[in-house]
Amino acid sequence: MHRSLYAKPETFDLIRRLAFETNTTAQALYREGLLLMLQKRGHAQGKSSEDI
C-alpha cells in the first residue's frame, strides 16, 4: 500500500543526505522512524523496521 508523507523540502533533503551518508535508503529511514514511534507508544514490541 502506498501513502504520501508531507514534510518540508528541507526535511526530505536531510533524509536523502542521511541515507547517502549511512549507505541506506530514505525508505529504510522512514521505516526506522515509524518503528521508533510505534515502540514509544507500546505497539511494536519484538518487531524490527523490516516488519513495519
Buried (B, 14 or more C-beta within 10 A) or exposed (E): EEEEEEEEEEEEEEBEEEBEEEEEEBEEBBBBBEBEEBEEEEEBEEEEBEEB
